[in-house]
């Protein structure tokens, strides 16, 4: 039977970097590594939001990216 084993997770915070000359949005991001496997959605969102407050750019959103191994 195959199993999935957690390796690591990162949090990506996205910012509004303004507009290009042709009207397209510039999206900037910052990645924070070594997130805890068991972090709740609420705690993770609050932590990433607090980190986003340190940026000069307006906060757009955040995402969690997990990496796992599939083992047999």
N, CA and C atoms as a LAMMPS dump frame, in Angstrom:
ITEM: TIMESTEP
0
ITEM: NUMBER OF ATOMS
216
ITEM: BOX BOUNDS ff ff ff
-5.0000000000000000e+02 5.0000000000000000e+02
-5.0000000000000000e+02 5.0000000000000000e+02
-5.0000000000000000e+02 5.0000000000000000e+02
ITEM: ATOMS id mol type element x y z
1 1 1 N 0.834 -1.171 0
2 1 2 C 0 0 0
3 1 3 C 0.889 1.249 0
4 2 1 N 0.603 2.206 -0.852
5 2 2 C 1.384 3.433 -0.959
6 2 3 C 0.983 4.424 0.137
7 3 1 N 1.96 5.216 0.583
8 3 2 C 1.71 6.248 1.589
9 3 3 C 2.332 7.564 1.121
10 4 1 N 1.863 8.629 1.692
11 4 2 C 2.421 9.94 1.412
12 4 3 C 3.093 10.449 2.676
13 5 1 N 4.382 10.823 2.565
14 5 2 C 5.135 11.329 3.704
15 5 3 C 5.502 12.787 3.472
16 6 1 N 5.09 13.637 4.38
17 6 2 C 5.37 15.068 4.326
18 6 3 C 6.872 15.318 4.321
19 7 1 N 7.345 16.178 3.419
20 7 2 C 8.758 16.577 3.393
21 7 3 C 8.937 17.976 3.951
22 8 1 N 8.297 18.956 3.323
23 8 2 C 8.381 20.33 3.823
24 8 3 C 7.266 21.178 3.211
25 9 1 N 7.091 22.362 3.783
26 9 2 C 6.073 23.283 3.283
27 9 3 C 6.635 24.698 3.285
28 10 1 N 6.171 25.489 2.334
29 10 2 C 6.548 26.896 2.269
30 10 3 C 5.283 27.737 2.176
31 11 1 N 5.371 28.957 2.634
32 11 2 C 4.279 29.909 2.499
33 11 3 C 4.691 30.982 1.516
34 12 1 N 3.84 31.262 0.553
35 12 2 C 4.115 32.317 -0.426
36 12 3 C 3.137 33.453 -0.188
37 13 1 N 3.668 34.657 -0.072
38 13 2 C 2.867 35.853 0.119
39 13 3 C 2.96 36.667 -1.167
40 14 1 N 1.81 37.103 -1.669
41 14 2 C 1.759 37.857 -2.922
42 14 3 C 1.41 39.314 -2.667
43 15 1 N 2.057 40.191 -3.431
44 15 2 C 1.889 41.631 -3.288
45 15 3 C 1.558 42.273 -4.63
46 16 1 N 0.885 43.412 -4.546
47 16 2 C 0.581 44.224 -5.718
48 16 3 C 1.769 45.146 -5.953
49 17 1 N 2.486 44.918 -7.061
50 17 2 C 3.663 45.715 -7.381
51 17 3 C 3.376 46.85 -8.347
52 18 1 N 2.111 47.129 -8.607
53 18 2 C 1.748 48.207 -9.517
54 18 3 C 1.3 47.672 -10.862
55 19 1 N 1.394 48.521 -11.874
56 19 2 C 0.95 48.165 -13.221
57 19 3 C 2.087 48.413 -14.221
58 20 1 N 2.107 47.602 -15.281
59 20 2 C 3.045 47.833 -16.371
60 20 3 C 2.505 48.948 -17.261
61 21 1 N 3.311 49.362 -18.206
62 21 2 C 2.887 50.421 -19.127
63 21 3 C 1.672 50.018 -19.956
64 22 1 N 1.532 48.706 -20.218
65 22 2 C 0.381 48.248 -21.012
66 22 3 C -0.793 47.778 -20.147
67 23 1 N -0.801 48.145 -18.868
68 23 2 C -1.948 47.905 -18.013
69 23 3 C -2.017 46.555 -17.322
70 24 1 N -0.946 45.766 -17.364
71 24 2 C -0.947 44.469 -16.676
72 24 3 C -0.426 44.643 -15.25
73 25 1 N -1.041 43.881 -14.33
74 25 2 C -0.647 43.954 -12.932
75 25 3 C 0.715 43.302 -12.725
76 26 1 N 1.554 43.938 -11.923
77 26 2 C 2.834 43.359 -11.515
78 26 3 C 2.595 42.7 -10.165
79 27 1 N 2.83 41.397 -10.105
80 27 2 C 2.632 40.644 -8.861
81 27 3 C 3.992 40.23 -8.332
82 28 1 N 4.296 40.642 -7.132
83 28 2 C 5.552 40.277 -6.476
84 28 3 C 5.243 39.238 -5.406
85 29 1 N 6.248 38.429 -5.073
86 29 2 C 6.022 37.417 -4.041
87 29 3 C 7.245 37.273 -3.145
88 30 1 N 7.006 36.741 -1.966
89 30 2 C 8.042 36.419 -0.994
90 30 3 C 7.726 35.041 -0.449
91 31 1 N 8.736 34.189 -0.36
92 31 2 C 8.556 32.821 0.108
93 31 3 C 9.179 32.649 1.49
94 32 1 N 8.419 32.038 2.382
95 32 2 C 8.896 31.725 3.732
96 32 3 C 8.944 30.212 3.883
97 33 1 N 10.092 29.692 4.203
98 33 2 C 10.325 28.247 4.254
99 33 3 C 10.132 27.686 5.669
100 34 1 N 10.137 26.357 5.73
101 34 2 C 10.118 25.61 6.991
102 34 3 C 8.849 25.808 7.81
103 35 1 N 7.704 25.797 7.14
104 35 2 C 6.438 25.862 7.867
105 35 3 C 6.195 24.541 8.592
106 36 1 N 5.572 24.618 9.741
107 36 2 C 5.256 23.417 10.512
108 36 3 C 4.194 22.597 9.789
109 37 1 N 4.356 21.301 9.808
110 37 2 C 3.418 20.399 9.134
111 37 3 C 1.995 20.559 9.675
112 38 1 N 1.854 20.723 10.967
113 38 2 C 0.534 20.759 11.584
114 38 3 C -0.049 22.154 11.758
115 39 1 N 0.526 23.158 11.116
116 39 2 C 0.015 24.528 11.266
117 39 3 C -1.419 24.611 10.748
118 40 1 N -2.295 25.216 11.53
119 40 2 C -3.688 25.36 11.096
120 40 3 C -3.781 26.466 10.044
121 41 1 N -4.836 26.428 9.264
122 41 2 C -5.048 27.436 8.223
123 41 3 C -5.128 28.827 8.845
124 42 1 N -5.831 28.946 9.938
125 42 2 C -5.99 30.249 10.605
126 42 3 C -4.654 30.787 11.098
127 43 1 N -3.864 29.944 11.778
128 43 2 C -2.563 30.367 12.285
129 43 3 C -1.608 30.725 11.145
130 44 1 N -1.615 29.921 10.109
131 44 2 C -0.741 30.169 8.973
132 44 3 C -1.106 31.483 8.285
133 45 1 N -2.388 31.711 8.053
134 45 2 C -2.826 32.945 7.413
135 45 3 C -2.431 34.154 8.254
136 46 1 N -2.667 34.091 9.558
137 46 2 C -2.323 35.209 10.441
138 46 3 C -0.819 35.481 10.442
139 47 1 N -0.007 34.434 10.469
140 47 2 C 1.45 34.604 10.456
141 47 3 C 1.918 35.227 9.146
142 48 1 N 1.412 34.72 8.016
143 48 2 C 1.818 35.276 6.729
144 48 3 C 1.314 36.7 6.55
145 49 1 N 0.143 37.001 7.068
146 49 2 C -0.39 38.362 7
147 49 3 C 0.481 39.322 7.81
148 50 1 N 0.915 38.886 8.983
149 50 2 C 1.799 39.726 9.805
150 50 3 C 3.133 39.971 9.103
151 51 1 N 3.68 38.941 8.471
152 51 2 C 4.931 39.109 7.719
153 51 3 C 4.721 40.047 6.531
154 52 1 N 3.562 39.972 5.905
155 52 2 C 3.26 40.833 4.761
156 52 3 C 3.22 42.303 5.176
157 53 1 N 2.863 42.573 6.426
158 53 2 C 2.807 43.949 6.915
159 53 3 C 4.178 44.621 6.897
160 54 1 N 5.249 43.83 6.826
161 54 2 C 6.604 44.376 6.798
162 54 3 C 6.999 44.874 5.411
163 55 1 N 6.2 44.589 4.413
164 55 2 C 6.5 44.973 3.034
165 55 3 C 5.939 46.353 2.718
166 56 1 N 6.562 47.009 1.76
167 56 2 C 6.052 48.307 1.299
168 56 3 C 4.921 48.142 0.294
169 57 1 N 4.724 46.922 -0.226
170 57 2 C 3.697 46.662 -1.228
171 57 3 C 2.4 46.181 -0.57
172 58 1 N 1.251 46.481 -1.17
173 58 2 C -0.028 46.005 -0.633
174 58 3 C -0.174 44.475 -0.755
175 59 1 N -0.701 43.862 0.283
176 59 2 C -0.93 42.414 0.35
177 59 3 C -2.072 42.018 -0.588
178 60 1 N -1.854 40.966 -1.389
179 60 2 C -2.896 40.428 -2.271
180 60 3 C -3.456 39.13 -1.699
181 61 1 N -2.566 38.208 -1.304
182 61 2 C -3 36.91 -0.815
183 61 3 C -1.807 36.047 -0.458
184 62 1 N -2.097 34.813 -0.052
185 62 2 C -1.04 33.893 0.363
186 62 3 C -1.43 32.472 -0.012
187 63 1 N -0.43 31.616 -0.103
188 63 2 C -0.692 30.204 -0.358
189 63 3 C 0.341 29.348 0.363
190 64 1 N -0.048 28.117 0.634
191 64 2 C 0.84 27.13 1.241
192 64 3 C 1.159 26.095 0.173
193 65 1 N 2.445 25.81 0.012
194 65 2 C 2.886 24.815 -0.965
195 65 3 C 3.604 23.707 -0.2
196 66 1 N 3.042 22.5 -0.266
197 66 2 C 3.623 21.348 0.425
198 66 3 C 4.316 20.43 -0.563
199 67 1 N 5.398 19.82 -0.087
200 67 2 C 6.09 18.8 -0.849
201 67 3 C 6.047 17.511 -0.038
202 68 1 N 5.728 16.413 -0.712
203 68 2 C 5.632 15.128 -0.03
204 68 3 C 6.202 14.035 -0.928
205 69 1 N 6.641 12.96 -0.304
206 69 2 C 7.107 11.783 -1.022
207 69 3 C 5.995 10.745 -1.028
208 70 1 N 5.826 10.092 -2.165
209 70 2 C 4.885 8.969 -2.25
210 70 3 C 5.725 7.699 -2.167
211 71 1 N 5.479 6.947 -1.125
212 71 2 C 6.289 5.75 -0.842
213 71 3 C 5.436 4.497 -1.031
214 72 1 N 6.094 3.456 -1.423
215 72 2 C 5.425 2.173 -1.562
216 72 3 C 5.751 1.285 -0.394
